[in-house]
Every structure is written in structure tokens, then in C-alpha cells.
Amino acid sequence: MRIKASENAAFRPGKIGTLELKNRLIVPAMVTNTCTADGYPTERYMQYHEEKAKGGWGLIITEDYAVTPTAGGFRDLAGLWEDEQIPAHTAFVERIHKLGGKICCQLYHAGRQTNSKVNGEQCMAPSPYKDPPSFENPREMNEDDIETVQQAFADAAVRAKKCGFDAVEIHGAHGYLINQFNSPYSNKRADEYGGSTWNRTRFGREVIERVRKAVGDDFPILFKLTTNEYVQGGLVIDEGRELARIYSEEPIDAVTITQGVNATEWAVIAPGHIAPLGFIQNVKACREVVKNIPVIAVGRIVNFDLAHNVISDGTCDFVAMGRASLADPLAPKKYMEGREDEILTCIGCVQGCLGNLRKNIPIQCLVNPRTVKEYKCDLSVLPEEKRKNVVVVGGGVSGCEAAVAAAMKGHHVTVYEKQDHLGGQWKLASVPSAKQDFTTLLQWQQVQFRKYGVKTVLNTEYTAETAKAEKPDVIILASGSTEKTLPFDGLDGEHVYKAQEILSGRKNTSGNNVVVIGGGSVGVETAAHLAQDFKKVTILEVREGISLDGEFSNNYFMFRLLDEKKVQSYCNAYYQNWENGTVTFKQRDEIHKIYDVTDIVLSVGSASNNSLKEEFEALGIETKVIGDALNVKPGLKNIEESFWLGLSL
């Protein structure tokens, strides 16, 4: 039986220091890349947070506010390093309070996890050793640096209080400066700030003491702590729980237990390969030694049932649900109103949240195209339009997304799909390891179909003759793409399959020695899928590497799986032919052979399928092409394109 909102522990009031919260649901800090380079909030930034305030979260924690002009790890980051920034951030806080929200300002210094390209000067750190993913050595901080940065934290906290923020959170996690002091992985000092666990916490403890003295006893201070870095020579939970005990005895009002550093970003922003509550054991270990202040859990807490469980069993007092709030900032409100099936769920793809950060552009969310684009439209006040009859040709995820958006505008929408089910290739995308949550988007779309009255017609191929008879006002052509083949010897027999045939379950390889031609993300996922079925699998890829189009965090786990299953991959490898069970390929001018091959799977890309466009336009019908039918691209771009197209009608 589903837990009722009235019985869900996560929806009970809570308290952090003097701050009373209506529930125990926290939005943790997440960089959006939407502020100005000089630390000021933009309208885009403010409306992004306002949407969460409307959604009913107990506490919203802002993205990292830089405490000095060169403290940020990203260019377009908020900051409170000077008094001139106070009025703009005061106006921002007032807007959140007007909506009934509570907001906390996170303060941080990136230390060695930044570089001169971001802030114009050499970064600094406890020790002069670069962060592994970085390209730049920091300079070692001296006593003056330590004094200056500690005071900068205190000064920024005072400014946050003047702005009207309800609390501050000191960032001591994720490989940033305080974490760098905490960890033997990054701290190699021989003075009073290095060596023992106690000494390594000295910098962070002194920051807390300065901030407390500056803001007074009645202003809540939260502290975010990495207790397990998952890197060789770094913090492990046994020492991490001691850090939690030490910091909990400082004058703070709550501690967030988190994990990971820049080198293990999959632990910071967890992909679908991490199971729900995948890091909760770290929280449990720290809960045993932190008795005097609230503990906040974070890390793949993807729904409110899980939140209820870890709060009700005493593991934590509050939960931070970052990616869940990106997917659906209105989730608490929907849950309280009994609309759980309308909540968009994070699918763990990390394409828009983490992928965009790597590109230094504003974040996105694949399942929610409005994330960080709330300023573009308010769905509660959509302008009234003349109701149109809209036909969507193709019931894949792009067509369905466009249908939902068009129906939100009040149009009459009908989706035609030639197969006996909706979802198209998106259903196949949910088959590979750790991508099962992809199906939740299809489920949400079907709920929206029922809500807005979208009609579906399955097992029907929509043609120009049908369009001529129906005379719709607009046709959205979402006919997707078709898999490419290769015009080489040996690729046209019964031993040859396409990746979609394997992932769909329509066909199975006949033998146990399979060559996958094409090492993009689909080819790699197909290879892993086959290897998990105890097949011997080899990948041939013409480029310099495999899964070059995949996200780093997902690749990390996928490559581990390939290694575990002993999948062999050859790059710069060009297929030549297949004859009598032998595959021949060329690699750097050398000929290689793979013997006893029973099956070949092709994953060499797709081509847009939009042949009906001209026929529809010849009838004088306005025709819009979306998704892979327009051009083949990642799901993030297809969903975004389809949503805004549907909303524009």
C-alpha cells in the first residue's frame, strides 16, 4: 500500500537550529550556471528557485556562493564577496519568502577544483598538487591565505544574513577547499593543518567558529561533509564518521552526509548505475556518532517513499533530493494533493545536469525541459489560443512529448503509431543495464495523455490519404529514424542483427560468439547486454574510443561491466568481411581476424525518417518535423525540442 502524505515522515515539520520547516524535504545546492560572472542573480536563476518554492520543499539551498572573486569553480556562479552584491540577492530572497519558501545560502571556496581559465589566476589548495581531472597545479596556501579565506567565509555569511537568507551552509564536501584540508588524498601538509585527522579538520573548524562568531548564536549554520571519497588514499567511511563526530561538536545546527570528489563525480551526481539509496550506509555510519544535531541524507533518494523510510527508521532527520527536484520542482505539492502519478522522476541519465556543467553551460533536465527555463513560460497561465486539431505521426518519446505540450495549450491532439505500443526507441533505451528508470518518462506521458485527453491510434500507419481525409490543422511528424547498415560482404545473412532487434527482444543471437560493429553508446550498451547473457562479445569501432557520445559517469560503470564480462574492444578498427565464421578487420594498416564468430550485431548509427513531410505539405497542411525525424540526436535534445514545439502551437 502506498504511504499517504499525511503519514509520510518526510512531510512532518522539522527544525534546524532556530529555523522551523514545514517538512523535511530539502533541495540541496546544485550549480545552474545561470548567474552573472560577477556573482549577481539573473531572472532565470530566480525563477528557477521560485518554481521550487511553489513546489513546497521545506528548505531550498542555493548553489555554491563564492566567498571571494576567485573562489568559484564555474564562471557564471553566484557570489557574496562584496557588499555591492547584497541588494540583488536580497531581492531574490524576498521573492522566495513571498511564495512561502525558506532558503539557505551555501558558501564555498573551490580550492584546487578550479583553474585560471575560470577565475584568471592560479588556484590554491592545502598542498601544491593538482586535482586529478584538472590540468593546473595549485599553489600551496600560506598562513595569510588561510586567514584571508577563513575571514571571507565569515564576511560572506554576514552578507547572507543581511540579505535575509534563513540559514547558511558551509560547503565542506565534494573535493572543494574545506574537503581538501579534511582529506589525506589532497592534504600533504606538515604543519598544524595537516597530518592527523584532528589537524586536517582544523581549517574547517576554524571556518565554522569564525562564521558562528560573525552571525551570532541564533542564525542557523549547516555543514556539508564528504565522508567517503571513493579514491585511492582518500577518505573512507571509517575515518569519515570520525570527521562527522568532530564537526558535529562544533557550533553548527545540522550536517549533511555526502560523498565523492571531482575524480569520482559519479558519487557526487549519481547516475542510474547507482541504486536508489546507494550511499545510505555512509549516513547510517555517521548517524551512530552524531546525536546532538540533525543529520541530512543525500544521494539517489529518488522518491518520497524512500524518504519516509530513512527518516522513520532514524537513519536521518531530513533528506536532500537534488535531481528529483530538477526533474519535478513541484513534486511535494503534487504528492500532498494525491497526484503521485503526475510526478516526473529523475532517470539518472546525467545528460543535462552533469553533462552541461562539463560544458560550462546552464544545466537542463532531460525529463523536464522547463528546468532552468521557467522564465520562458508559466504553465499555470498559458495564453489562450484558437483550438487546433493536431495530429502527431509517431508515438515515440518525442512525438508523445510534443503531444503532451500541445494538449496543455488546449489543442485537440491525436497520436498515430504504426506499432501496437507507444514509446518507440525509448523503450529500447530502458533495456540496457541501469537504465530501467527510463520507462518512468513514458509512464508520465501516458498519465498526461489521460489528463489532457490526448487520443491514441495504434497499429495504424498515417498516410497522405489519411491526412487528406482528416484535414488536421497541424501535423507533427515524429517518425523517428531507421538503423543504418553497411554495404560490406557478410552483413546480409541470418547471422546479422541490428542493435534494436536485440534490445527489443524481437530476436536473439543464435550462438555465443558475437561481434558488435559500432562502439557508440548504443553499441556498447548492446554489447554489455549480450555479455550479461553469457555471450563472448567483441566490439569493433572506427573512432579513437568507444562510447565517445556517452556521459563520463555512465561510461565509468559501463566500462567496468565490459571489463568484468571480458568484452574485447578494438578502436580504429574497420570491418572487412565475414566468411565461414571468421570476421576480418583492419586496424592501423594491419589485418586481424576473429574466429568462430556466430553472430554479428550492427550498431552504426541511424538516419532520419521524414519522407512524408513533402506529401503532407503538398496538401497545404502545416507540418512540423521533430525528434530524430528532423535530425538524429541525443534524447535530451529531442525531448526539449519536442516540448517547446508543442507548446508553440
N, C-alpha and C positions, 0 to 999 in steps of 0.2 A: 504494500500500500504506500502511495506517495505521502511524504510528510507534508502536513498542512502548514501554511505560512505561519499561522498562529501558534504552532507547536515547534517551529524550527528555531533552534537555539541561536542561529546566526542572525535572527531578526529581533532578538531581545535587546533592550537598551544596554549600553556598556559605558564605561568610564575610563579615561586615560588621564591620570592626574586630576586636574580640576575640570577637564573637558568632558561634558556629558554628550554621548552619541545615541542617536535613535536606534541604531542597530550595530552589529559587529562586523559589518562588511566594509572593507577598506579598498580604495583604489590606490595601488602603490605608484611610486614615481615611475614614469616612462617618458623618455625623451621623444619629443614630437618633431623637432627641427622646424618649428613654426614661429619662433621669436625673432627679434632682430639681432644683428651681430653685436649691437651694443647693449643687449640684455633686456630690451623692452618687450612687453607682451603685445601681440598683434590681435586684431579682431578674430582672426582664425583660431589663435591659441585660446582666447577667452571663450568663444562659443563651443569649442571642443570640451572645455571643462564645464561649461554651463549645462551641456547635454547630460553629463554625469550627475550634476546637481538635480536636474529634473528627474533623473532615474532613481533617486532615493538612496544612494550609497551613504553609509554612515559617516565616512570621512574620505575626502579626496586629498591625496598627497601629490603635490606638483612634481613636475620633472626637476632634475637637479638644478638648483640655482647656484651659479658660480660665485664664489666668495671674493675672487679677485678678477681683474680683467683677463688674466691669462690662465685661470683655473679650469676652464671648460675643455671638455674632450670633443665638443662639437662646436661648429661655428655659430649656428643660429639658436643659441641657448639663452634661457632666462638668467638674470643676474641681479644681485643686490649688493654690489661692491661700492656703491656711492649713493649719497643722499638724493641726488637728482632722479634716481630711479624709483623713489618711494611713491610719488603721486600716481604714476601709471599703474603700479602694482596695487596701490590702494583702491583705485577704481575697479580693477579686476576682482579683488577680494569682495568688494561691495556688491558686485553683480552676482557672485556665488551666494553670498549671505541673503540677498534679496529672494533667491529661489529656495531658501531654507537649507542650504548646504553648509557643511563645515569643511574648512580647507587648511591644510598643513603645508608649510614651505620646507622643502628638502634642501639642505645646504651641503655643498660638496666642493672638493678640490680633486681634480683628476690625477694629479701627480704625474707619473710616467705614462699614464694611459692617455696622453695627448701628444702633440708634436708641433713643430714650428710652422707647419703648413696651416694649422688651425689657429694658433694664437700669436704667431710672429716671433717667437723666441724659444730657446731651448727649454724643454721641460725639466722639472726637478723631481727628486724622489729621495727616499731614505738612503739609497745606495746607488752608485753610478752605473747601474746595469739596466739595459733596455727591457721593456716588456716584450716577450717572445713574438707576438704578432706585429710589433712595431718595427720601425726602421731606424729609430733615432735613440741614441744614448742620452739619458738624463744626466744632469749634474747632481752631485750629492748635496743635500741640504746641510747648511751650517747652522749654528745657533741663532743667528739673525733671521735666517729663513724660517726656522721653526717658530720663533717668536712672532714674526710677521704674519704667518699663515694662521696660527692659533688665534691671534687677535682679529684677523679678518673673519674667522668663523663667528666670533663674539659680536663684532660690529654688524655683520650681516644679519645675525639673529635679532639684534635690536631693531634693525630696519624692518625686518619681517613683522615684529611685534607692532611697530608703528603703522605698518600697512594694514593691520587688523587681522592678520593670519591667526588662526585659532591655536596653532602649535608650530613647532619646527621639528624637523627630523634631521639628525646629523648622519651623513652617509659614511658608514664605516665598513662598506662591503664592496663586492664586485670588482676588486682589484684597484679601486681608487686609493687616494693617498693614505687615509687612515688605515685601510686594509693593508696597504703596502708596509706600513710600520708594524702592523699586527703579525705579519706572516714571515716565517723563515725563508719562504720562497723568494721574497723580494727585499727583505731587511737583512743586510750583512754587516750592520754597524757594530763597532766595538766599544761604544760609549754607553751612557745610561739609557739610550733609546734602542738598544739592540741587545741580542743575546737571549736572556731568559724570557719566558712567557710574560712575566710581570714587567720587565723592562720594555718589551716590544709594545705593550699596551699603554706605556707612559704617554706617548704623544696623544692618543685618542682620549685618555683620561684627562689630560690637561685641557684639551679642547672642550670637553664636557664641562669641566669646572669653570672655565672662562665664560662659556655660554650661560651656564646657570647663574653665575655672579652678575652677568650683564642683564639678563632678562628678569631676574627675580624668582622667588620661590613659587609663585602662583601661575607661571606660564609653562604649559606642558612641553617637555622635550622628549622626543622619541629617538631611538638609536637603531640603525640598521647594521647588522653584523653578519659577515660571512663566516661560517663555522666549518666549512668543508670546501676546499678549493679544487679538489679533483685534479691536482697536478703533482708530479713527482717532486718531493721535497717541500710541498706546501702544507697548509693547514689540513688536518684530518679531524674528524668529529671528536675524537678523544681529547685533543687539545682545544678544539673549537668550543666544547661545552665548558671548559675552564675559562675561556675568554668570555663566554656568556655569563658565567658566575661573577667574574671580576667586574665586568661592565654593569651588571645589574645592581651592584653595590655602590655605583656612582649615582649622582643626583639626576637620574633620568626617570621617566614615567612609563616607558614601555620599550621593549626590544623586539625587533623583527629578526627572526632567524632565517637567513637565506644562504645561498651557496654560489660557488663559481667565481671565476675571474675572466679577464679578457681572453685568455688562452683556452678557457673552457666555457665559451659563451652559451653552449647548449645547456649548461646548468643555470645560467642567468635568465635566458629566454628559452624556455624548454620547448623543443619541437614535439611532434606527435610520438616520436620514439620513446619519450619519457612517459611512463604510465601515469594516469591521474594519481595525485598524492605521492608521486615518485620520490620525493625528498622528505617525506613526513617523519622518517626515522631520525633525521637530524633535529627536528623540532622536539620530538619526544625525548631525545637525549638531553637537550638543553632545559626542557621543562622540569626535569628531575632536580636541577640545581638552581633554577630561577623560581623563587617562591614569593618574592616581595613585590613584583610588578607584573603587569600583563605581558603575555607573550603573543606575538603576532606571527602566524604561519603564512608562508608564501611558497609557490611552486606547483603549478599544474593543478590548482584547485579549480576545477572547470565547471562545477555546478553547485547549487545551494544544498543539495542532499549531502554531498561530501563535506561542505562547510559545516552543516549541522553535526555531522558525525564527529569531526575532530574537535569541535567546541564542546559538545555534550559529553564526550569521554574525557575531557580535561587536558587534552594534548595542547590546546592553545586557548586564548581568550578572544582573539579576533582572527579573521582571515583576510589576506590581501589577494585580490583576484584581478590581476592586471590585464592579461589577454582576454579574459572573459568580459571585462568592461570595454575593451576595444571592439569586440565582436558585437556586444549589445550594451550600450551605456544605460539603457532603460530597463535592464534585466530585473533589478529588485522591485521596481514598480509593477512590472508585468507579473512577477511571482506573487506579489501581495494581492493582485487583482485576480488571481487564479488563471492567468494566461501563460502557464509554463510552456505550452507548446508553441508559443509565438516568440520565445527567446532564441535569438541567434547564438549558436555555440561556436567557440573557438575550435578550429580543426587542426591546430598545431602545424600549419604549413610554414610559418615564419617568413613568408614571401614579402609581406608588406611591412610588418613591424620591424623585424631584424634586417631583412633584405634591403629595405630602403635606408635604414640607418647606415649600412655599409656603403651606400652610395651618397651619403650626406644630403639626402632629400627628405621632405616631410614623409612621415610614416603613413601607411594605409592599412586597411584590413580587408582581406580577400572576401570574407562573407558579408562585410558591411561597407559598401562603397562610400557611405556618408562619413565614416570615421575621419576626423580632421578636415572634413569638408562640410561640416554642419552649416557653415556660413553661406553655402551655395543655395540652400533651401531649407525651409521649416516644413516638415511633413504634416504638421498639425494645421497649417494654414495654406495648403496648396491652392493656387488660383483656380477658379472655376473655368473650365474650358468647354467648348462645344463637344458633346459626347460623340466619339467616333467609333465606328466598327473597325476593330483592329484584328488582323489575322497574323499569327506567328507561325511561320513554317519551320518546324523543327523543335522538338521538345527536349533538347539537351539543356544543360545548365544555363547557357547563355540565353536561349530562347525563353526559358522559364523565368529567368531574372527580368528580362525585358517585359514579359507578360505581367509579372507582379507590379513593376513600376508603372506600366501603362494603366493597369487596373486601379492602382492607388489614385490616379488622376481622374478616375470615374469613367474611363472608356469601357466599352463592351469588348472583351478580348476572348478570342478563341485560339487555342493552340492545336495545330495538326502535327501528328507524329506518325511516321510510317511503321515504326515498331510497335510492339504490344506494351511498351512501358516508356515512361519518361526518364530523363537523366542522361541519355546518350553516353558519351565517353566519360562523363564524370562518374558514372557507376563503376567504370573500369578503373578510374583513378583511386577508388577506395579499396581496391583489391590488394595492392602490394602491402608489405609489412609496415605496420604503424600508421596506415592511412585510413583506418576504419572510420574515423570521425568525419571523413569527407561526406559520408552519407547524410549527416545531420543537416547539411545545407539543402539537399533535395527534400528532406522531410519538412523543413521550414517552408520551402517554396510551395509544397502541397497544402500546407496549412493556410498560407496566404491565398492560394487559389480558392479555397473554400470560403475564406473570409470576404474576398472581393468578387466572388462569382465568376472566376475565370473558367471557361468551358474547355474541356479537352476532348479531342477526337483522335483515338489511337487506331493503329492498323490501317491508316489511310494516307496515301500519298497525295499531297496537294499539288495540283497541276494548273496550267494556264486556263484550261477549260473550266476547272472548279472556280477559279478566280473570276472568270468572265461571267459565270452564273451568279456568284455571290455578290460581286461588286463591292468589296470592302473599301473603306476609306484609305486605309494604310495596310501594307503588308510588311512585316518584319521578317526578313529572310535570315534564318538561323540554321541553315542546313549543314553547318559544320564542315568537316574535312574528310578526306579519304587517305588511307595509308599509301605511301609510295612503295614501289617495288624497284628492283634493279634488273637491268637487261643483260644479265650475265648467265653463262652456262650453269646448269644445275640448280636454278632457282625457280623452276616451274613444275616441279613434281609433287607427289603426295607427301613427300618428306619435308616440304616447305610450308611454314605457317607465318602468319602475321602476328605481331605482338598482341593486338586487340583480340584475336581469336583465342589466344592462350589466357589472357587476363579475364576474358568474359566467361571462360569455361565452356565455350562452344566446341572447342577442340582440345585434345591433349596430345602431347608428343608421343610417338609410338615407341620410342626407345629411351635409352638412358644416357646418351652422349650427345649433347646439344651444343650447337654453335649459334650464338646470337650475333647477328650482323647489325651493328649500330650501338654505340655506347653512350648515347644521351641519357637523360634521366629515365625515360620510358624503357629504353633497352636495359639499363642497369636494374631497374625495378623488376622487369620481366625475368632477367637472369637470376635475380635473388629469389623470385617467386618459384622458378623452376628448381633452383638449388635446394630450396626448403622441401621440395618434393623428392629429394634424394637423387637428383639428376647430376651428372657431371656436366658442367657448363663452362664454355669458353666465350669471351666477348671479343669481337673484332671492331675496332673504332679507328676511323681515318684521322681524327684530330689528335692533338697532343695529350689529351687526357680524357677520362670517362666522366660522365655526369657534369660536364662543364656548365650546363644550364641549371644544375641543382643548387639549392641553398647549402651553405657550408655546414650548418648543424645537421641537416638531414643527411648530407654526404658522409659526415663523420660516422654516423651509425650504420649507414648503408654499406660503407666500405668495410667496417668491422664485420658485418654479416657476410660479405663476399669473402673476406679472409677466413672466417670461421668455416664456411662451406667450401673453401678451396676453389673458388671460381677464378679461373685464369683470365687475365685481360691483356690484350695486345693493342697498343696505340700506334698511330701512323701505319695502320695495317689495312691493306687493300685486298678485298676478296678477289680471287681469280676464277676459281671454278670448283665444282663438286663432281667427283666421279668415283663410282664404286665405293662409296663410304669415306672417301678422302677429300677433305677441304684443303685447297691450296690458296695461300695468301702471300702477298708481297709486303715486306716491311724494310724500309730503308735499303732498297735495291737487293734485298736478299729474299729468296723464296723459302717459305716454310710450309709444312704440311701438318694437318691434324687427322689422325687415322681413326677409323671405326666410328665415324660420325653417323648417327642415326637420324638426326633431325636438324633442320635449320630454321631459325626464327628471325624474321626481318623486322627491324625497328629503325628505319632510315628516314623518318620524318613523314609529314603529311602535306597534302595540297588542298587548298580551299575548294569547296564545292558550292559554287554560286551560279550555276548555269541557268537557273530560272529567272535571274534578275531582269535580263533584257526582255524576256517573254512577258513578265508582269508589267514592266514599264511600257511595253508596246500597247498594252490595254489601257494606258492612261492612268494606272494606279500608282500612287506614291509608294515607292519601295525603298526600304532601309535595309542595309546588309550589316550584320553584326557578328561578333564572335569569330571563330575560325573560318566561317564562310567569307568574312571580309579579309582577314589575314591570320595565319596560324601564329598563335602567341600563348604565353602562359595564362593560366586561369585567372590570376589577379587582374590582368588587363582585360580579359574577356568579360568578367563579371562587372567591373567598373564601367566599361563601355556600354554594356547592355542595360545596366540600371539607368544611367543618365540618358541614354537614348529613349528608353521607355517613358521616363519622366518628362522628356522634352515634347512629347506629342500633344 
